[in-house]
């Protein structure tokens, strides 16, 4: 399992900070952030927005906004 929250010693720096990685039992969001993401996924330097939506959704600004809209619509349904 490849996790962006795990350091080189196998310790978690995310939801289970300070503990060894628990691999598939982990309930943290372990999506891979892209190269434009600042620490923790809180800010996208590519689109200057406060959220990284993951490397797989990071194409154009329209892709970014459509992803945010569709997630919002699903949450309201």
mmCIF file of the N, C-alpha and C atoms, coordinates in Angstrom:
data_MODEL
# 
_entry.id   MODEL 
# 
loop_
_atom_site.group_PDB 
_atom_site.id 
_atom_site.type_symbol 
_atom_site.label_atom_id 
_atom_site.label_alt_id 
_atom_site.label_comp_id 
_atom_site.label_asym_id 
_atom_site.label_entity_id 
_atom_site.label_seq_id 
_atom_site.pdbx_PDB_ins_code 
_atom_site.Cartn_x 
_atom_site.Cartn_y 
_atom_site.Cartn_z 
_atom_site.occupancy 
_atom_site.B_iso_or_equiv 
_atom_site.pdbx_formal_charge 
_atom_site.auth_seq_id 
_atom_site.auth_comp_id 
_atom_site.auth_asym_id 
_atom_site.auth_atom_id 
_atom_site.pdbx_PDB_model_num 
ATOM 1   N N  . UNK A 1 1  ? 0.849   -1.189 0.000   1.00 0.00 ? 1  UNK A N  1 
ATOM 2   C CA . UNK A 1 1  ? 0.000   0.000  0.000   1.00 0.00 ? 1  UNK A CA 1 
ATOM 3   C C  . UNK A 1 1  ? 0.886   1.241  0.000   1.00 0.00 ? 1  UNK A C  1 
ATOM 4   N N  . UNK A 1 2  ? 0.632   2.137  -0.914  1.00 0.00 ? 2  UNK A N  1 
ATOM 5   C CA . UNK A 1 2  ? 1.369   3.379  -0.990  1.00 0.00 ? 2  UNK A CA 1 
ATOM 6   C C  . UNK A 1 2  ? 0.502   4.489  -0.407  1.00 0.00 ? 2  UNK A C  1 
ATOM 7   N N  . UNK A 1 3  ? 0.999   5.147  0.606   1.00 0.00 ? 3  UNK A N  1 
ATOM 8   C CA . UNK A 1 3  ? 0.212   6.172  1.283   1.00 0.00 ? 3  UNK A CA 1 
ATOM 9   C C  . UNK A 1 3  ? 1.019   7.461  1.372   1.00 0.00 ? 3  UNK A C  1 
ATOM 10  N N  . UNK A 1 4  ? 0.418   8.583  0.975   1.00 0.00 ? 4  UNK A N  1 
ATOM 11  C CA . UNK A 1 4  ? 1.142   9.853  1.060   1.00 0.00 ? 4  UNK A CA 1 
ATOM 12  C C  . UNK A 1 4  ? 1.351   10.330 2.497   1.00 0.00 ? 4  UNK A C  1 
ATOM 13  N N  . UNK A 1 5  ? 0.641   9.739  3.464   1.00 0.00 ? 5  UNK A N  1 
ATOM 14  C CA . UNK A 1 5  ? 0.770   10.138 4.862   1.00 0.00 ? 5  UNK A CA 1 
ATOM 15  C C  . UNK A 1 5  ? 1.872   9.387  5.604   1.00 0.00 ? 5  UNK A C  1 
ATOM 16  N N  . UNK A 1 6  ? 2.415   8.328  4.985   1.00 0.00 ? 6  UNK A N  1 
ATOM 17  C CA . UNK A 1 6  ? 3.405   7.496  5.654   1.00 0.00 ? 6  UNK A CA 1 
ATOM 18  C C  . UNK A 1 6  ? 4.816   7.997  5.368   1.00 0.00 ? 6  UNK A C  1 
ATOM 19  N N  . UNK A 1 7  ? 5.643   8.056  6.420   1.00 0.00 ? 7  UNK A N  1 
ATOM 20  C CA . UNK A 1 7  ? 7.023   8.483  6.218   1.00 0.00 ? 7  UNK A CA 1 
ATOM 21  C C  . UNK A 1 7  ? 7.905   7.280  5.880   1.00 0.00 ? 7  UNK A C  1 
ATOM 22  N N  . UNK A 1 8  ? 9.190   7.521  5.726   1.00 0.00 ? 8  UNK A N  1 
ATOM 23  C CA . UNK A 1 8  ? 10.108  6.462  5.313   1.00 0.00 ? 8  UNK A CA 1 
ATOM 24  C C  . UNK A 1 8  ? 10.289  5.386  6.376   1.00 0.00 ? 8  UNK A C  1 
ATOM 25  N N  . UNK A 1 9  ? 9.931   5.685  7.615   1.00 0.00 ? 9  UNK A N  1 
ATOM 26  C CA . UNK A 1 9  ? 10.036  4.704  8.694   1.00 0.00 ? 9  UNK A CA 1 
ATOM 27  C C  . UNK A 1 9  ? 8.731   3.945  8.921   1.00 0.00 ? 9  UNK A C  1 
ATOM 28  N N  . UNK A 1 10 ? 7.704   4.219  8.103   1.00 0.00 ? 10 UNK A N  1 
ATOM 29  C CA . UNK A 1 10 ? 6.426   3.529  8.228   1.00 0.00 ? 10 UNK A CA 1 
ATOM 30  C C  . UNK A 1 10 ? 5.486   4.132  9.248   1.00 0.00 ? 10 UNK A C  1 
ATOM 31  N N  . UNK A 1 11 ? 5.795   5.336  9.718   1.00 0.00 ? 11 UNK A N  1 
ATOM 32  C CA . UNK A 1 11 ? 4.927   6.003  10.685  1.00 0.00 ? 11 UNK A CA 1 
ATOM 33  C C  . UNK A 1 11 ? 3.933   6.912  9.969   1.00 0.00 ? 11 UNK A C  1 
ATOM 34  N N  . UNK A 1 12 ? 2.742   6.998  10.530  1.00 0.00 ? 12 UNK A N  1 
ATOM 35  C CA . UNK A 1 12 ? 1.667   7.795  9.944   1.00 0.00 ? 12 UNK A CA 1 
ATOM 36  C C  . UNK A 1 12 ? 1.794   9.261  10.358  1.00 0.00 ? 12 UNK A C  1 
ATOM 37  N N  . UNK A 1 13 ? 1.557   10.145 9.404   1.00 0.00 ? 13 UNK A N  1 
ATOM 38  C CA . UNK A 1 13 ? 1.525   11.581 9.686   1.00 0.00 ? 13 UNK A CA 1 
ATOM 39  C C  . UNK A 1 13 ? 0.149   12.147 9.352   1.00 0.00 ? 13 UNK A C  1 
ATOM 40  N N  . UNK A 1 14 ? -0.830  11.274 9.240   1.00 0.00 ? 14 UNK A N  1 
ATOM 41  C CA . UNK A 1 14 ? -2.201  11.663 8.933   1.00 0.00 ? 14 UNK A CA 1 
ATOM 42  C C  . UNK A 1 14 ? -3.118  11.409 10.114  1.00 0.00 ? 14 UNK A C  1 
ATOM 43  N N  . UNK A 1 15 ? -4.206  10.707 9.859   1.00 0.00 ? 15 UNK A N  1 
ATOM 44  C CA . UNK A 1 15 ? -5.234  10.452 10.861  1.00 0.00 ? 15 UNK A CA 1 
ATOM 45  C C  . UNK A 1 15 ? -4.689  9.706  12.081  1.00 0.00 ? 15 UNK A C  1 
ATOM 46  N N  . UNK A 1 16 ? -3.737  8.791  11.878  1.00 0.00 ? 16 UNK A N  1 
ATOM 47  C CA . UNK A 1 16 ? -3.178  7.987  12.964  1.00 0.00 ? 16 UNK A CA 1 
ATOM 48  C C  . UNK A 1 16 ? -1.743  8.443  13.287  1.00 0.00 ? 16 UNK A C  1 
ATOM 49  N N  . UNK A 1 17 ? -1.556  9.738  13.338  1.00 0.00 ? 17 UNK A N  1 
ATOM 50  C CA . UNK A 1 17 ? -0.244  10.359 13.520  1.00 0.00 ? 17 UNK A CA 1 
ATOM 51  C C  . UNK A 1 17 ? 0.536   9.726  14.675  1.00 0.00 ? 17 UNK A C  1 
ATOM 52  N N  . UNK A 1 18 ? 1.770   9.335  14.359  1.00 0.00 ? 18 UNK A N  1 
ATOM 53  C CA . UNK A 1 18 ? 2.663   8.794  15.367  1.00 0.00 ? 18 UNK A CA 1 
ATOM 54  C C  . UNK A 1 18 ? 2.631   7.282  15.486  1.00 0.00 ? 18 UNK A C  1 
ATOM 55  N N  . UNK A 1 19 ? 1.624   6.646  14.897  1.00 0.00 ? 19 UNK A N  1 
ATOM 56  C CA . UNK A 1 19 ? 1.511   5.199  14.967  1.00 0.00 ? 19 UNK A CA 1 
ATOM 57  C C  . UNK A 1 19 ? 2.047   4.567  13.685  1.00 0.00 ? 19 UNK A C  1 
ATOM 58  N N  . UNK A 1 20 ? 2.368   3.290  13.764  1.00 0.00 ? 20 UNK A N  1 
ATOM 59  C CA . UNK A 1 20 ? 2.790   2.562  12.572  1.00 0.00 ? 20 UNK A CA 1 
ATOM 60  C C  . UNK A 1 20 ? 1.599   2.414  11.630  1.00 0.00 ? 20 UNK A C  1 
ATOM 61  N N  . UNK A 1 21 ? 1.870   2.304  10.344  1.00 0.00 ? 21 UNK A N  1 
ATOM 62  C CA . UNK A 1 21 ? 0.825   2.170  9.345   1.00 0.00 ? 21 UNK A CA 1 
ATOM 63  C C  . UNK A 1 21 ? 0.010   0.896  9.602   1.00 0.00 ? 21 UNK A C  1 
ATOM 64  N N  . UNK A 1 22 ? -1.319  1.022  9.578   1.00 0.00 ? 22 UNK A N  1 
ATOM 65  C CA . UNK A 1 22 ? -2.181  -0.145 9.783   1.00 0.00 ? 22 UNK A CA 1 
ATOM 66  C C  . UNK A 1 22 ? -2.749  -0.661 8.460   1.00 0.00 ? 22 UNK A C  1 
ATOM 67  N N  . UNK A 1 23 ? -2.209  -0.174 7.374   1.00 0.00 ? 23 UNK A N  1 
ATOM 68  C CA . UNK A 1 23 ? -2.487  -0.622 6.009   1.00 0.00 ? 23 UNK A CA 1 
ATOM 69  C C  . UNK A 1 23 ? -3.970  -0.666 5.678   1.00 0.00 ? 23 UNK A C  1 
ATOM 70  N N  . UNK A 1 24 ? -4.525  -1.808 5.300   1.00 0.00 ? 24 UNK A N  1 
ATOM 71  C CA . UNK A 1 24 ? -5.894  -1.878 4.794   1.00 0.00 ? 24 UNK A CA 1 
ATOM 72  C C  . UNK A 1 24 ? -6.957  -1.651 5.869   1.00 0.00 ? 24 UNK A C  1 
ATOM 73  N N  . UNK A 1 25 ? -6.577  -1.561 7.134   1.00 0.00 ? 25 UNK A N  1 
ATOM 74  C CA . UNK A 1 25 ? -7.536  -1.253 8.206   1.00 0.00 ? 25 UNK A CA 1 
ATOM 75  C C  . UNK A 1 25 ? -7.732  0.260  8.352   1.00 0.00 ? 25 UNK A C  1 
ATOM 76  N N  . UNK A 1 26 ? -6.913  1.026  7.671   1.00 0.00 ? 26 UNK A N  1 
ATOM 77  C CA . UNK A 1 26 ? -6.933  2.481  7.760   1.00 0.00 ? 26 UNK A CA 1 
ATOM 78  C C  . UNK A 1 26 ? -8.231  3.043  7.195   1.00 0.00 ? 26 UNK A C  1 
ATOM 79  N N  . UNK A 1 27 ? -8.795  3.999  7.930   1.00 0.00 ? 27 UNK A N  1 
ATOM 80  C CA . UNK A 1 27 ? -10.025 4.655  7.477   1.00 0.00 ? 27 UNK A CA 1 
ATOM 81  C C  . UNK A 1 27 ? -9.782  6.104  7.073   1.00 0.00 ? 27 UNK A C  1 
ATOM 82  N N  . UNK A 1 28 ? -8.540  6.459  6.937   1.00 0.00 ? 28 UNK A N  1 
ATOM 83  C CA . UNK A 1 28 ? -8.200  7.821  6.532   1.00 0.00 ? 28 UNK A CA 1 
ATOM 84  C C  . UNK A 1 28 ? -8.351  7.963  5.025   1.00 0.00 ? 28 UNK A C  1 
ATOM 85  N N  . UNK A 1 29 ? -8.501  9.186  4.588   1.00 0.00 ? 29 UNK A N  1 
ATOM 86  C CA . UNK A 1 29 ? -8.543  9.486  3.156   1.00 0.00 ? 29 UNK A CA 1 
ATOM 87  C C  . UNK A 1 29 ? -7.110  9.463  2.656   1.00 0.00 ? 29 UNK A C  1 
ATOM 88  N N  . UNK A 1 30 ? -6.749  8.448  1.877   1.00 0.00 ? 30 UNK A N  1 
ATOM 89  C CA . UNK A 1 30 ? -5.368  8.300  1.429   1.00 0.00 ? 30 UNK A CA 1 
ATOM 90  C C  . UNK A 1 30 ? -5.215  8.558  -0.065  1.00 0.00 ? 30 UNK A C  1 
ATOM 91  N N  . UNK A 1 31 ? -6.132  9.332  -0.639  1.00 0.00 ? 31 UNK A N  1 
ATOM 92  C CA . UNK A 1 31 ? -5.979  9.645  -2.057  1.00 0.00 ? 31 UNK A CA 1 
ATOM 93  C C  . UNK A 1 31 ? -4.678  10.400 -2.288  1.00 0.00 ? 31 UNK A C  1 
ATOM 94  N N  . UNK A 1 32 ? -4.106  10.188 -3.416  1.00 0.00 ? 32 UNK A N  1 
ATOM 95  C CA . UNK A 1 32 ? -2.829  10.804 -3.751  1.00 0.00 ? 32 UNK A CA 1 
ATOM 96  C C  . UNK A 1 32 ? -3.055  12.249 -4.177  1.00 0.00 ? 32 UNK A C  1 
ATOM 97  N N  . UNK A 1 33 ? -2.419  13.175 -3.511  1.00 0.00 ? 33 UNK A N  1 
ATOM 98  C CA . UNK A 1 33 ? -2.503  14.581 -3.882  1.00 0.00 ? 33 UNK A CA 1 
ATOM 99  C C  . UNK A 1 33 ? -1.540  14.844 -5.029  1.00 0.00 ? 33 UNK A C  1 
ATOM 100 N N  . UNK A 1 34 ? -1.819  15.857 -5.812  1.00 0.00 ? 34 UNK A N  1 
ATOM 101 C CA . UNK A 1 34 ? -0.968  16.138 -6.967  1.00 0.00 ? 34 UNK A CA 1 
ATOM 102 C C  . UNK A 1 34 ? 0.202   17.052 -6.580  1.00 0.00 ? 34 UNK A C  1 
ATOM 103 N N  . UNK A 1 35 ? 1.036   17.336 -7.538  1.00 0.00 ? 35 UNK A N  1 
ATOM 104 C CA . UNK A 1 35 ? 2.236   18.143 -7.310  1.00 0.00 ? 35 UNK A CA 1 
ATOM 105 C C  . UNK A 1 35 ? 1.918   19.603 -6.983  1.00 0.00 ? 35 UNK A C  1 
ATOM 106 N N  . UNK A 1 36 ? 0.697   20.045 -7.278  1.00 0.00 ? 36 UNK A N  1 
ATOM 107 C CA . UNK A 1 36 ? 0.303   21.436 -7.031  1.00 0.00 ? 36 UNK A CA 1 
ATOM 108 C C  . UNK A 1 36 ? -0.306  21.633 -5.654  1.00 0.00 ? 36 UNK A C  1 
ATOM 109 N N  . UNK A 1 37 ? -0.365  20.576 -4.886  1.00 0.00 ? 37 UNK A N  1 
ATOM 110 C CA . UNK A 1 37 ? -1.032  20.591 -3.597  1.00 0.00 ? 37 UNK A CA 1 
ATOM 111 C C  . UNK A 1 37 ? -0.060  20.984 -2.492  1.00 0.00 ? 37 UNK A C  1 
ATOM 112 N N  . UNK A 1 38 ? -0.509  21.872 -1.629  1.00 0.00 ? 38 UNK A N  1 
ATOM 113 C CA . UNK A 1 38 ? 0.296   22.200 -0.462  1.00 0.00 ? 38 UNK A CA 1 
ATOM 114 C C  . UNK A 1 38 ? 0.021   21.175 0.632   1.00 0.00 ? 38 UNK A C  1 
ATOM 115 N N  . UNK A 1 39 ? 0.820   21.184 1.632   1.00 0.00 ? 39 UNK A N  1 
ATOM 116 C CA . UNK A 1 39 ? 0.800   20.225 2.735   1.00 0.00 ? 39 UNK A CA 1 
ATOM 117 C C  . UNK A 1 39 ? -0.620  19.864 3.179   1.00 0.00 ? 39 UNK A C  1 
ATOM 118 N N  . UNK A 1 40 ? -0.929  18.594 3.128   1.00 0.00 ? 40 UNK A N  1 
ATOM 119 C CA . UNK A 1 40 ? -2.201  18.099 3.635   1.00 0.00 ? 40 UNK A CA 1 
ATOM 120 C C  . UNK A 1 40 ? -3.375  18.211 2.686   1.00 0.00 ? 40 UNK A C  1 
ATOM 121 N N  . UNK A 1 41 ? -3.187  18.754 1.517   1.00 0.00 ? 41 UNK A N  1 
ATOM 122 C CA . UNK A 1 41 ? -4.284  18.853 0.566   1.00 0.00 ? 41 UNK A CA 1 
ATOM 123 C C  . UNK A 1 41 ? -5.233  20.008 0.799   1.00 0.00 ? 41 UNK A C  1 
ATOM 124 N N  . UNK A 1 42 ? -4.796  20.994 1.551   1.00 0.00 ? 42 UNK A N  1 
ATOM 125 C CA . UNK A 1 42 ? -5.693  22.091 1.888   1.00 0.00 ? 42 UNK A CA 1 
ATOM 126 C C  . UNK A 1 42 ? -5.691  23.237 0.882   1.00 0.00 ? 42 UNK A C  1 
ATOM 127 N N  . UNK A 1 43 ? -4.708  23.278 0.007   1.00 0.00 ? 43 UNK A N  1 
ATOM 128 C CA . UNK A 1 43 ? -4.666  24.377 -0.962  1.00 0.00 ? 43 UNK A CA 1 
ATOM 129 C C  . UNK A 1 43 ? -4.054  23.902 -2.266  1.00 0.00 ? 43 UNK A C  1 
ATOM 130 N N  . UNK A 1 44 ? -4.706  24.256 -3.370  1.00 0.00 ? 44 UNK A N  1 
ATOM 131 C CA . UNK A 1 44 ? -4.236  23.914 -4.710  1.00 0.00 ? 44 UNK A CA 1 
ATOM 132 C C  . UNK A 1 44 ? -3.575  25.147 -5.324  1.00 0.00 ? 44 UNK A C  1 
ATOM 133 N N  . UNK A 1 45 ? -2.266  25.066 -5.567  1.00 0.00 ? 45 UNK A N  1 
ATOM 134 C CA . UNK A 1 45 ? -1.549  26.204 -6.129  1.00 0.00 ? 45 UNK A CA 1 
ATOM 135 C C  . UNK A 1 45 ? -1.795  26.354 -7.626  1.00 0.00 ? 45 UNK A C  1 
ATOM 136 N N  . UNK A 1 46 ? -2.270  25.292 -8.289  1.00 0.00 ? 46 UNK A N  1 
ATOM 137 C CA . UNK A 1 46 ? -2.549  25.358 -9.722  1.00 0.00 ? 46 UNK A CA 1 
ATOM 138 C C  . UNK A 1 46 ? -3.787  26.200 -10.004 1.00 0.00 ? 46 UNK A C  1 
ATOM 139 N N  . UNK A 1 47 ? -4.857  25.965 -9.208  1.00 0.00 ? 47 UNK A N  1 
ATOM 140 C CA . UNK A 1 47 ? -6.124  26.670 -9.435  1.00 0.00 ? 47 UNK A CA 1 
ATOM 141 C C  . UNK A 1 47 ? -6.415  27.718 -8.368  1.00 0.00 ? 47 UNK A C  1 
ATOM 142 N N  . UNK A 1 48 ? -5.500  27.892 -7.422  1.00 0.00 ? 48 UNK A N  1 
ATOM 143 C CA . UNK A 1 48 ? -5.633  28.882 -6.352  1.00 0.00 ? 48 UNK A CA 1 
ATOM 144 C C  . UNK A 1 48 ? -6.964  28.730 -5.623  1.00 0.00 ? 48 UNK A C  1 
ATOM 145 N N  . UNK A 1 49 ? -7.219  27.497 -5.178  1.00 0.00 ? 49 UNK A N  1 
ATOM 146 C CA . UNK A 1 49 ? -8.435  27.168 -4.432  1.00 0.00 ? 49 UNK A CA 1 
ATOM 147 C C  . UNK A 1 49 ? -8.050  26.410 -3.166  1.00 0.00 ? 49 UNK A C  1 
ATOM 148 N N  . UNK A 1 50 ? -8.919  26.463 -2.172  1.00 0.00 ? 50 UNK A N  1 
ATOM 149 C CA . UNK A 1 50 ? -8.656  25.797 -0.912  1.00 0.00 ? 50 UNK A CA 1 
ATOM 150 C C  . UNK A 1 50 ? -9.171  24.365 -0.910  1.00 0.00 ? 50 UNK A C  1 
ATOM 151 N N  . UNK A 1 51 ? -8.593  23.523 -1.744  1.00 0.00 ? 51 UNK A N  1 
ATOM 152 C CA . UNK A 1 51 ? -8.825  22.085 -1.706  1.00 0.00 ? 51 UNK A CA 1 
ATOM 153 C C  . UNK A 1 51 ? -8.098  21.424 -2.863  1.00 0.00 ? 51 UNK A C  1 
ATOM 154 N N  . UNK A 1 52 ? -7.440  20.335 -2.562  1.00 0.00 ? 52 UNK A N  1 
ATOM 155 C CA . UNK A 1 52 ? -6.863  19.498 -3.601  1.00 0.00 ? 52 UNK A CA 1 
ATOM 156 C C  . UNK A 1 52 ? -7.851  18.371 -3.854  1.00 0.00 ? 52 UNK A C  1 
ATOM 157 N N  . UNK A 1 53 ? -8.231  18.156 -5.105  1.00 0.00 ? 53 UNK A N  1 
ATOM 158 C CA . UNK A 1 53 ? -9.221  17.126 -5.419  1.00 0.00 ? 53 UNK A CA 1 
ATOM 159 C C  . UNK A 1 53 ? -8.581  15.854 -5.946  1.00 0.00 ? 53 UNK A C  1 
ATOM 160 N N  . UNK A 1 54 ? -7.278  15.760 -5.874  1.00 0.00 ? 54 UNK A N  1 
ATOM 161 C CA . UNK A 1 54 ? -6.569  14.557 -6.291  1.00 0.00 ? 54 UNK A CA 1 
ATOM 162 C C  . UNK A 1 54 ? -6.014  14.668 -7.693  1.00 0.00 ? 54 UNK A C  1 
ATOM 163 N N  . UNK A 1 55 ? -4.922  13.993 -7.927  1.00 0.00 ? 55 UNK A N  1 
ATOM 164 C CA . UNK A 1 55 ? -4.218  14.068 -9.208  1.00 0.00 ? 55 UNK A CA 1 
ATOM 165 C C  . UNK A 1 55 ? -5.074  13.589 -10.368 1.00 0.00 ? 55 UNK A C  1 
ATOM 166 N N  . UNK A 1 56 ? -5.958  12.620 -10.125 1.00 0.00 ? 56 UNK A N  1 
ATOM 167 C CA . UNK A 1 56 ? -6.781  12.083 -11.206 1.00 0.00 ? 56 UNK A CA 1 
ATOM 168 C C  . UNK A 1 56 ? -7.855  13.055 -11.686 1.00 0.00 ? 56 UNK A C  1 
ATOM 169 N N  . UNK A 1 57 ? -8.148  14.101 -10.935 1.00 0.00 ? 57 UNK A N  1 
ATOM 170 C CA . UNK A 1 57 ? -9.168  15.085 -11.310 1.00 0.00 ? 57 UNK A CA 1 
ATOM 171 C C  . UNK A 1 57 ? -8.579  16.440 -11.666 1.00 0.00 ? 57 UNK A C  1 
ATOM 172 N N  . UNK A 1 58 ? -7.280  16.537 -11.692 1.00 0.00 ? 58 UNK A N  1 
ATOM 173 C CA . UNK A 1 58 ? -6.589  17.809 -11.824 1.00 0.00 ? 58 UNK A CA 1 
ATOM 174 C C  . UNK A 1 58 ? -6.172  18.061 -13.277 1.00 0.00 ? 58 UNK A C  1 
ATOM 175 N N  . UNK A 1 59 ? -7.131  18.319 -14.132 1.00 0.00 ? 59 UNK A N  1 
ATOM 176 C CA . UNK A 1 59 ? -6.814  18.599 -15.525 1.00 0.00 ? 59 UNK A CA 1 
ATOM 177 C C  . UNK A 1 59 ? -6.878  20.091 -15.801 1.00 0.00 ? 59 UNK A C  1 
ATOM 178 N N  . UNK A 1 60 ? -8.097  20.572 -15.982 1.00 0.00 ? 60 UNK A N  1 
ATOM 179 C CA . UNK A 1 60 ? -8.316  21.984 -16.256 1.00 0.00 ? 60 UNK A CA 1 
ATOM 180 C C  . UNK A 1 60 ? -9.142  22.588 -15.129 1.00 0.00 ? 60 UNK A C  1 
ATOM 181 N N  . UNK A 1 61 ? -9.281  23.906 -15.138 1.00 0.00 ? 61 UNK A N  1 
ATOM 182 C CA . UNK A 1 61 ? -10.119 24.563 -14.139 1.00 0.00 ? 61 UNK A CA 1 
ATOM 183 C C  . UNK A 1 61 ? -11.559 24.075 -14.256 1.00 0.00 ? 61 UNK A C  1 
ATOM 184 N N  . UNK A 1 62 ? -12.038 23.841 -15.485 1.00 0.00 ? 62 UNK A N  1 
ATOM 185 C CA . UNK A 1 62 ? -13.388 23.304 -15.667 1.00 0.00 ? 62 UNK A CA 1 
ATOM 186 C C  . UNK A 1 62 ? -13.528 21.925 -15.034 1.00 0.00 ? 62 UNK A C  1 
ATOM 187 N N  . UNK A 1 63 ? -12.508 21.065 -15.191 1.00 0.00 ? 63 UNK A N  1 
ATOM 188 C CA . UNK A 1 63 ? -12.523 19.750 -14.548 1.00 0.00 ? 63 UNK A CA 1 
ATOM 189 C C  . UNK A 1 63 ? -12.622 19.896 -13.038 1.00 0.00 ? 63 UNK A C  1 
ATOM 190 N N  . UNK A 1 64 ? -11.835 20.798 -12.501 1.00 0.00 ? 64 UNK A N  1 
ATOM 191 C CA . UNK A 1 64 ? -11.823 21.039 -11.060 1.00 0.00 ? 64 UNK A CA 1 
ATOM 192 C C  . UNK A 1 64 ? -13.200 21.489 -10.583 1.00 0.00 ? 64 UNK A C  1 
ATOM 193 N N  . UNK A 1 65 ? -13.758 22.498 -11.227 1.00 0.00 ? 65 UNK A N  1 
ATOM 194 C CA . UNK A 1 65 ? -15.049 23.044 -10.809 1.00 0.00 ? 65 UNK A CA 1 
ATOM 195 C C  . UNK A 1 65 ? -16.176 22.032 -11.000 1.00 0.00 ? 65 UNK A C  1 
ATOM 196 N N  . UNK A 1 66 ? -16.140 21.255 -12.081 1.00 0.00 ? 66 UNK A N  1 
ATOM 197 C CA . UNK A 1 66 ? -17.157 20.222 -12.294 1.00 0.00 ? 66 UNK A CA 1 
ATOM 198 C C  . UNK A 1 66 ? -17.102 19.154 -11.207 1.00 0.00 ? 66 UNK A C  1 
ATOM 199 N N  . UNK A 1 67 ? -15.904 18.771 -10.796 1.00 0.00 ? 67 UNK A N  1 
ATOM 200 C CA . UNK A 1 67 ? -15.760 17.792 -9.719  1.00 0.00 ? 67 UNK A CA 1 
ATOM 201 C C  . UNK A 1 67 ? -16.367 18.330 -8.424  1.00 0.00 ? 67 UNK A C  1 
ATOM 202 N N  . UNK A 1 68 ? -16.066 19.576 -8.089  1.00 0.00 ? 68 UNK A N  1 
ATOM 203 C CA . UNK A 1 68 ? -16.597 20.196 -6.873  1.00 0.00 ? 68 UNK A CA 1 
ATOM 204 C C  . UNK A 1 68 ? -18.128 20.276 -6.946  1.00 0.00 ? 68 UNK A C  1 
ATOM 205 N N  . UNK A 1 69 ? -18.666 20.686 -8.115  1.00 0.00 ? 69 UNK A N  1 
ATOM 206 C CA . UNK A 1 69 ? -20.123 20.779 -8.278  1.00 0.00 ? 69 UNK A CA 1 
ATOM 207 C C  . UNK A 1 69 ? -20.798 19.426 -8.138  1.00 0.00 ? 69 UNK A C  1 
ATOM 208 N N  . UNK A 1 70 ? -20.246 18.405 -8.803  1.00 0.00 ? 70 UNK A N  1 
ATOM 209 C CA . UNK A 1 70 ? -20.874 17.085 -8.750  1.00 0.00 ? 70 UNK A CA 1 
ATOM 210 C C  . UNK A 1 70 ? -20.841 16.520 -7.327  1.00 0.00 ? 70 UNK A C  1 
ATOM 211 N N  . UNK A 1 71 ? -19.761 16.742 -6.609  1.00 0.00 ? 71 UNK A N  1 
ATOM 212 C CA . UNK A 1 71 ? -19.690 16.273 -5.218  1.00 0.00 ? 71 UNK A CA 1 
ATOM 213 C C  . UNK A 1 71 ? -20.699 17.017 -4.349  1.00 0.00 ? 71 UNK A C  1 
ATOM 214 N N  . UNK A 1 72 ? -20.847 18.312 -4.571  1.00 0.00 ? 72 UNK A N  1 
ATOM 215 C CA . UNK A 1 72 ? -21.830 19.096 -3.814  1.00 0.00 ? 72 UNK A CA 1 
ATOM 216 C C  . UNK A 1 72 ? -23.249 18.624 -4.104  1.00 0.00 ? 72 UNK A C  1 
ATOM 217 N N  . UNK A 1 73 ? -23.537 18.377 -5.403  1.00 0.00 ? 73 UNK A N  1 
ATOM 218 C CA . UNK A 1 73 ? -24.868 17.907 -5.791  1.00 0.00 ? 73 UNK A CA 1 
ATOM 219 C C  . UNK A 1 73 ? -25.185 16.547 -5.173  1.00 0.00 ? 73 UNK A C  1 
ATOM 220 N N  . UNK A 1 74 ? -24.208 15.657 -5.141  1.00 0.00 ? 74 UNK A N  1 
ATOM 221 C CA . UNK A 1 74 ? -24.402 14.331 -4.516  1.00 0.00 ? 74 UNK A CA 1 
ATOM 222 C C  . UNK A 1 74 ? -24.677 14.462 -3.026  1.00 0.00 ? 74 UNK A C  1 
ATOM 223 N N  . UNK A 1 75 ? -23.994 15.401 -2.384  1.00 0.00 ? 75 UNK A N  1 
ATOM 224 C CA . UNK A 1 75 ? -24.169 15.598 -0.940  1.00 0.00 ? 75 UNK A CA 1 
ATOM 225 C C  . UNK A 1 75 ? -25.545 16.171 -0.616  1.00 0.00 ? 75 UNK A C  1 
ATOM 226 N N  . UNK A 1 76 ? -26.093 16.988 -1.523  1.00 0.00 ? 76 UNK A N  1 
ATOM 227 C CA . UNK A 1 76 ? -27.402 17.579 -1.294  1.00 0.00 ? 76 UNK A CA 1 
ATOM 228 C C  . UNK A 1 76 ? -28.536 16.625 -1.611  1.00 0.00 ? 76 UNK A C  1 
ATOM 229 N N  . UNK A 1 77 ? -28.262 15.586 -2.387  1.00 0.00 ? 77 UNK A N  1 
ATOM 230 C CA . UNK A 1 77 ? -29.318 14.629 -2.786  1.00 0.00 ? 77 UNK A CA 1 
ATOM 231 C C  . UNK A 1 77 ? -29.660 13.669 -1.674  1.00 0.00 ? 77 UNK A C  1 
# 
